[in-house]
Amino acid sequence: MVQDTTNLLAPATGAVIALAKTSDPVFSQGTMGDGFGLTPTIGKVGAPVSGKISMVADTKHAVGIVTEEGLEVLVHMGVDTVGLKGAPFTIKIKNGQEVKAGQEIAEMNLEEIKAKGLDTTIMVLITNSADKLSGLDVTEGEAKAGEVVATAYLKAAKTEDISSKKLSYPELATFIIKNVGGKDNVNNVIHCITRLRFYLKDESKANDEALKNQRGILDVMHASGQYQVVIGNEVTNVFDEVVKQLGPLDSETAPAPEDDGKNPVSRAFGNLIGFITGSMSPIIGVIAAAGIIKGILALLTLPQLGSLLSVKSTAYITTSAIADSAFFFLPILVGYCAAKRLNSDSIIAAVIGGVLVYPQLVDWGKAFKTMFEVGGIKFEFLNYTYSIFPMILAAWLAKKCEDWLKKWLPSYLQMIFFPLITVLVVSALTLMVTGPIIQGVANGIAVFINWLVHASGWVGGFIIGGFYQVLVIFGLHWGVVPLVAQQIAGTGESALNAIICSSMIAQGAAVLAVAIKSKKEDLKELGFASTISAMCGVTEPAVYGISLRYKKVFISGCIGSAFGGLVTGLMHGTMYGFTGGLIGFSSFFNPKHPTDLSSFYTFLIASTVTIVVSFIVTWVWGYNDKMVQGAKVAKKRPGSK
């Protein structure tokens, strides 16, 4: 039987060498696929095959071409030339352009590369060799540009495995919708920093394995009453396409079945976490950004730095107002997002939030002005700026009020009387009854947790630091997030958040060790990207992309964060802002006492310990390239046996 073949041309004039003889072990060991090297004598580089340009590296040192047969051909110019940031290279084509074999695609300055002490060898690699090739013949020796120097023998055609293909955002959205059971199975969808959170009519219709194994999806989870598809840093782009393809959703037409296999307590807890997630996740980034701004302002007013900015200056007051606005108007933001989660009127909920932060009522709340007195019991106004829980309950009450009014009000009266009755009743009820109760309980819990963390010292820090990321795996950390926000709102600080900060840094350090130690190009790329994300306070790409696939890496990170938490607890460190990771350094400056740098010093020491321990444990014990990558972690549904 005659096999189909594809000829590969010499990309430049020079000496063709077998891939095994090239200097870079990543290439020579075939990690990137079969191919050959060419040591050029002339810097003009041509396409070794005809096809479509699929990639042009930002640093101009590499070009990808996809042939009609589906071969993915990489032309990599020089060894370790990525660090030259494109200086010696001139690209002659554009991404998406069709090229002919032999057509000039780039030019490389050989002398400049040699001056940097780098190898000029051009690598021609078929990166999907394992799927497409049954063999490759290479003719070594001198060759002129455009001469046939290799023959690729193609495997018999077979159905393409879509999971190995990097999909565009629209393609990935289509794939996800199909495998969560189709549009008709979707009640609603929201997203947080890294996950699409679906509310499905029947989760059993979703194809977990297909989603888990698709490139671009890190993992799938059943948690908090949601079907969570973990995407990573590109979640916003994928979410936009999912929403566009789903179109308008009517979550009330097919509510989730009551008998979902969970006991009532488990079901209620899952619904509560899901509600908190939907109310808080859209605004976490804004709150974190505001916290960074506040921390930088505190840094600029430090006497040790010469008080670069006066607290009485117009610049300080204006910038402080910009940062404070996210916290001051938090009830409005929470109310709007909570209503979106409940599929109720978000504008009505936002107006109720506006009532809670109305300036006159805020002043009365700060002075504990009495609204009225019954039997010697005074009902006082409270200050609801910076608050979360009273507004979450208010949004739920507004939804219930809206549902009741739909049943009893004629349609021609609903447009006016819906908002009139709902805003009036729920606002009054929140101000007089539920608000004081909820706020009092929330403040009490926040103060108690702060005290407990401080009192437990290194023991509490060690335990919380070691196990916090386990909560992230199941999405249960969203139950902790509002408590941290409540602590900062009520007391101005959060010792708990200081410990959580170390857990983010630890996972970043662990995957950094993997990225540096590994010789696998894809793993290195994902590792460095996940490190940056974790150091900025978002650990899901690190956890789902690498740590849980090589379980010892996750454990190594937990060990590092346990020691970081130990140091934080031992030194009684605390945070004054909401941000996490290394980027949250500014939140360790005390805005009320600029000369108090104890928490900042704690942050420096704890972060150093966390990074060193996580990195070393991962490097020595947690990872090596001989390890077999595990399947994405399958998690039991809450309530399952």
N, C-alpha and C positions, 0 to 999 in steps of 0.2 A: 504494500500500500504506500503510495507517494504522499509524504507529509507536506503540508503547506509550509512555506518558508518566507522569511523577511530578511533582506540584505541590509546590513548596517555599513555606512560609509565612514571613512576617516574624517573626523571633524576638523582636522587641521593637518598641515604637513609636518611630519615628524616620525618618531619611532613608536610603533604599536607594541605594547607589552601585555602579557597575561595579567589578569586582575590580581592573581595571587602574588605577583612580583611588585605590586605597588606598595608605597610606603605607609599608607594609612590602614591600620588593622580593621577598621570598620568596613572599608571597601574591600581589602584583600581577602577577608574571611567570608565575603559574600553576604554580609549582614544586610546590605541594601539591595541585593539581587545580583544576577549574573551580568557580566559585561566585560569591558577591557579598558586599559589605560593607554594614553598616547602622550608622549613627551614632545611638545611642539617646538619647532624651530621658527615658526612664523606665528604671529599673534592673531591672525584672522581665524574665526571659528565658524564652521558651517553646521547645518542640521544633519545629523547622521541618518535621519529617516524623514519621510514625508508625514505630515499630520497637523494637528492643531496645538498651538502653544497653550499649555494648561497652567503654567506657573512661571513667573519671573521673580526670583528672589529679590527682596528689598535691597540686599547688599550686592546684587547684580552678578554674583559668582555662580549662579546656577539657573538653568532653564529646563522646564519640563515640556515634553511633547507627547501627545497621545496619538497613536497611529490608528488607521482605519480598522485594523485587526484588534485594537484594544490594548496594544502594548503601551506601557507607561515608561517612556524613555527619559532618563535624567542626564543632562549634560552638566557635569560639575567641573568648574574651571579652577584647577589648583587644589592644593591640600591645605586645610586650615586657613583658607583665604577669607572666610566669613568675617574675621576680625579686621580686615582692611576696609570694611564698610563701603565697598563699591569703588574705591579710588582707582584701581588699575583697569576697570572694566567699562566698556561702552556697549550698551545693548542696542541692537539694530531692529528689533521686532517688538510687538506689543502682545500682551496677554489676550488670548482668544483668536489670534491671527493664524490663518492657514499658511504653512510653509512647505516648500518642496525640499526633498533630499538634496543636500549640497548648498542650499541657499544660506548666505551669510546671516548669522543670528547675533553674533557678538564679536568684540575685539578685546584682546587682553594685552596689557603692557607687560611683556615677559621680563624686561629688565627691572621694572619697578617691583615685581613680585620677588625676583631673585635678590634684589637689594634688601628685602625684608627677611631674607634667609628662609624663604618658603619654597616648597616643591611646586613646579608649574604644571605637573601632569594633569591632563584632562581626563576625567573619568566619564565613560559612557556606560550607563547602568540601566538595565530593564528591571524596574523596582517591583513589578508584579510577576517576576520570573516563575515563582512557585505555582502560580495559577495558570500562566499562559505558555510556558516553555517546556518542551521535553528535552531540549539540548541547545547548546550554542557553540559553534566552531569559530575560533579566532585565528587569524593569520598574523603572526608576529613579524616584526621587521620594519624597515623604512617604508613609508607610504606617503603619497601625495594627497592633499585634501580632495575629498570627493571619490576616492577609490574605495571599492568594496573590500572591507577588511574582516568582516564577520558575517556569519549566517545564523539566524535564529530559527529553530525548528519549533513550530507552533503545535500545541496540544490539540487534539480533536475538539471542535467547538462544543461547548456545553452551556447550559443556562447560567447566566451571570449571577453570582452571589451578590445581591445588592448590599449586604451587610458590610462588605469590604470596600464599598465605594463611598467616598465622601460626598454627601448630598448637599445641594444648595438649601437655603432656608425654606423655600416653598416646597421642595421635594421632601425635606425632613418633616415638615408640618403635615404633609399629605400622608406620609408613612406613619406618623404618630397617631393621627386621627383614625386611620384605618385599623391600627392595632390596639386602640383603646375601645374598639367595638363600633366605630363609625360615629357620625354626627348624631344619629338618633339615640346613642347611648350616653351622650354628654349632657348633663344638667347645667354645669357651669365649669369655668376654668379661670384660675388666677395664677399668678406667679410670684415667687419671692426672688431672692438674689440669685439662686442657682436652679430652681425647680419649677416645672410646670405642675400645678396642683389641680387635678381634675376631680370634679364631683360627678361620679358616674351612676347611672341608673342600675347597672349590674356589672360589678367589677369582674365577675367570672368570665365575661365576654372579652376581656382584655388579654392580649397575647404577651405575657411577661417575657418569655424567652426571646421572641422576635425583637422586642424593644431593647432588652438588655444587650443583645449581640449586635445591635446596629451601631456603626461608627457615628459618633456625634452624640450618643446617649451614654451617660456614665453608669446609670443604674435605674432601677424601678423599685418603688416602695409602696406598701399598703400601710398607711398610718394616719391617725387623726381624722378618720372618716374620709380620707382623700386617697386618690390614686396619683402618686407622685412620680413624675418622670424627671430624673436628674440630668440636666443639660450642662451646667457649668456656666462659664462667663458669657456665653452667647445666648442665654435664656431669653433675653428681651427680644432679640431679633426673631427667634423661633416662635415666641409667644405672639408677636404681632402677626406672623403668617398664619398661626393656628386660628387666631380670632378672625382674621380675614376670611379664611376658608370655612370656618364654622358658621359665620353669619350670626344673626340674632338668635339668642338662646332663650328658651322658656323653661326654666328649671321647675316650674310649678306643675307642668303638665304630666310629669312622670316622676313623682317623688321616690326616693330610695325606699325599698321595702323595709318594713318595720322588723321583720324577722331576719336579721343579718348574721345570725350565729353568735352574736355577742351577748354577754349578760348586760342587764340594764346599767350597771355602774360603768362597765367598760365602754358601752355605747355613749353614755352621757359624757364621760371623760374625753372620748374621741371627738365628739361634737364640740365640746368646749375648746379643746386645743385647736380644732379646725377653725372655729369662729375667731379665736384670738389670732391665729395665723393670718386669716383673711383681713383682719382689722389692722394688724401691725406691720405685716411684711412689706406693703407698698411704701411705707414711710420710714423704714429703717435707714435707708441711704440718706435721706434728708436729715434725720436726727443725728446720724453719725457725722455728716458734713458740718452741721451746726456745732457739734461738740469739738471738732477739730479747730474750727474758727475760734471758739471760746478759749481753747487751750493755747492757741498761738497768741491770742491777746494777752493771756496771763503770762506767757513767756516774755512778751515784749515789754511788760511792765515790771519785770523782775529788777530789784535794786542791784543785784549782782551784775546785771548787764547794763547798768547805767540808766535804767528806766527809759528805754528807747521810745516809749509811748506813754503819755500822761493819761491817766484815767479820766481826767477832766477835759481832754482835748476833743474837738469835734470829730476827728477821725476815729478815735476810740469809741465814743458814744454811738456814732453811726454804725460802725462795724459790729459793735456789741448788739445793737438793735436788730441788725440783719441776722445774727446768729440766734438771738433770743426768740425771734418770731416763730421759728419752728416749734419751740417748746411752749411759748405763751399761747399760741393758737392750736395746741395739740388736740384739744377736744373736738375742734372743727375737723381737723384732718382725720382723726380716728373715727368720728361719726360718719364722715363721707365714705371711708373705706369699709366700715362695718356694714353700712347700708348696701353698698355694692355687693358685699359677701352675702347678705340676706336677700338680695334682689328686691329691695324696697326702695322708696324714694330717697335718693342720696342728698338731694337739696334740702329736704325737710330735716334730715339728720344733721346736716351741716348747720342749718339755722339753729337747731337746738344746741349744738356745740357753741354757736355764736352767743346764745343766751348765757351760757355758763362763763364765758370770758368777757361779757359786756362790762365796760370800764366801771360804771357805777356799782354793779354787783361785785366786781373784783375788790373795789375799795371797801364795800360793806363786809365782804368776806375776810379781808385782812384785819378788819376791826372787830370781827365776830358780832356784827350788828344783829340784834334780835328781830326776827320776822314776826313772831307772835309767841304767846305763852299759854300753855294749857295745863291746868292743875299744877302750877309751879314748875313745869318743865318748859325750858326755853328752846325754841326752834331758831337756830342762828344760821346766818349766811356763812358759807365757807368759800375759800378761794380755790377755784377749780382749774386755774391755769396750771400747765405741766401735768395735769391728771389724765388718766387713761381709763381706769375701770368704771367710774361713774358714767362715762359717755358710752362705753361698750354696752352697758346695761340699758342706757337710754335708747340706743339704736334698736336694741331688741324689743323694748317696750313700744317704740314707734312702729315697728313692723307688726306687732300684735294689734295695735290700735288701728293700723291701716287695714289689716285683714278683717277686723270686726266692722269697720266702717263700710267696706266694700259690700258686706252682706246686707247692711241695713239702710244705707243711703241710696236714694235714686241716682242714676247716672248723671242727670242734669244738675245735681247738687254737689257732686263729688269734687269737681275741679277747685271750688272755693272752700268747701267745708272739710275736705281732707286735710289740707295744711292748717286751717284755722283750728280745728279741734285737736289734731295731733300735736302741733307745736305748743298750744296752750296747756293741754293736759300733761303731756310728757315733761315739758319744761318745769311746770309747777311741782309735779311729783318728784322729779329729780332734785330740784332745789330744796324741797321741804322734807322728803322722806328717804328715798333711795340713795341720793348723793351723799348726805352726811354719814349714813350707815356704811356704804361701800368705801368711801374715802377714809373713814376712821379705821375700818378693818384693814384696808390696803396699807395705810401708813403704819399701822401696828405691825403687820407682817414684815414690811420693809425694814423697820427699825429692829425688829427681832432678828431678822436674818443678818443684818449688819453686825449686831451685837454678837450673834452666835459665831459668825466667821472670825471676828476679832478675838472672842473669848477662846475659841478652839485653837487659835494660833497655827503652828506648823502642822498639826494633825489634820485640821479641817482643810488647810491649803493643800496638803498632800493628797487627801482623798478626793476633794473636788477637782483639783488639777488633773488627777489620774483618770477620772471617769467622765468628765464633762463631755468629751467628744463622743462618748457612747450615746449620749442623748441626741447629738447631732445626727447620728446614723438613722435614728428612728423619727427624726423631726420633732422630738419632744422638747428640744431647747427653746421652742417658741413659748412654752409655758414658763420659762425662766426670764425671757426677754422683758416682758412687762414688769416683772418684779424688780429687775435692774433699773428700768426707767422710773418706777415708783420710788425706789431708794434715792435716786439722784434728785427726783422732784421733791421728795419729802425732807431729806437730810443733806442734800447737796453732794453726796458721795456714795460710792458703792465698793465695799471691800470685796464683794462677790465678783464684780466685773474685773477687778484687778487680777484675780486668780484665773478667770475665764480667758483673759488676755494671753496668759502664758500658754494655754492649751492651743490657741491659734498659732502662736509662734512655733510651738513644738512640732505641729504637723508640717508647717512650712520647712523647718530645718530637716525633718526626716525625709521629705521628698526631694529636698535639695541634695542630700547625700546620695540619693538614688540617681538624680540627674547627673551628678558629677562622676559617680562611680560607673554607671552603666555605659556600655558602648553601643547600645541600641538607639538609633537616631530618633525614632518616634517617642521612646520613653524619655530620652533627654529633653526633647522639645516640650512634652507634656509636663515633665518634672519642673523645668524652669518656670513655665507659665503658672503651674499650680503653686509654686513657691511664692511668687509675687502675689497671687491671689490670697494665699493664707496669711502672708505678712501684712496684707491690707485688711484682714479680718474676715475673709470668706474662705472657709476650709473645705467646703464640699468638693471642689475640683480635685484637691489633694487627696481627700479621704476616699472618694468614689473612683477617681481616675487611677490612683496608684496604691494608696495605703491598704485598702481592703482587698485589692487584687493580690497583694503580697502581704499577708496578714501580719508578718513580723514587723513590717514597716509601720503599720498602725500601732502595734504594741510598743515599738521603739519610741514613737511620738508620744504615746501616753506616759511612758516612763519619764521622758524629758519634761513633760508638762507637770507630772507629779512633783518632780524636784523643783520646778519653777514655782509651783503653788506652795511648796514647803517653804521656800525662801520668802515668798510674799507674805505668807501667814506668820512666819517667824519674825519678820520685820514690821508686821502690821501695816502693810501697804494698802492704799486705797486709790480709787479713781474718782475724778470729778466730772467726767464726761462719759459719753456712751460708746465711743469708738473702741475697737479692739485691734490686736496685732501690733506690729512695730509702728504702723502709721498712727496709732493712738497715743504715742509718747506725750503729746501735748496735753492730754487729758489727765496726766499725773501731776501737773502743776496746780497748786491750791490757789484758786482765784481770790479767795477771801484773805489769805495770808501769804502774799507773794514771797516772803522770806523763808517759808517752810518748804524745803526741797526734799524732805524725808521720803515721800512717796515716789518722787522722781528717781532718787538714788536707788530705792527698792526696785523700781522698774528696770533700771540699768543692770543691776546685779542679777535679778531674777531672769531677765531676758537672756543675759550672757550664759547663765547656768542652763537654762532651757535649751538654747541653741547648741551648746557644747555637748550636753548629755544626749539630746536627741540625735545629733549628727553622728557622734561617735558610736552609739549603740546601733544605729542603722548601718553604719559603715562596717563595723566589726561583726555584727550578728544579724541584723535585720534584712540585708539584701546582698545578693550577688547575681550576676547574669545567668548563672546556671539554674537558678530557681525557675520553676514552672509557674507561669502566671495562672492564678486560679480563676474560676468563673466568677462573674460578678456576684456579690454576696446575695444569696436568696434569703429573704427575711420572712418569718411567719407573719401572717396577718394578726393584728391584735385580737385576742380571744380564741385563736386557733390552737389546736393541741398537737 
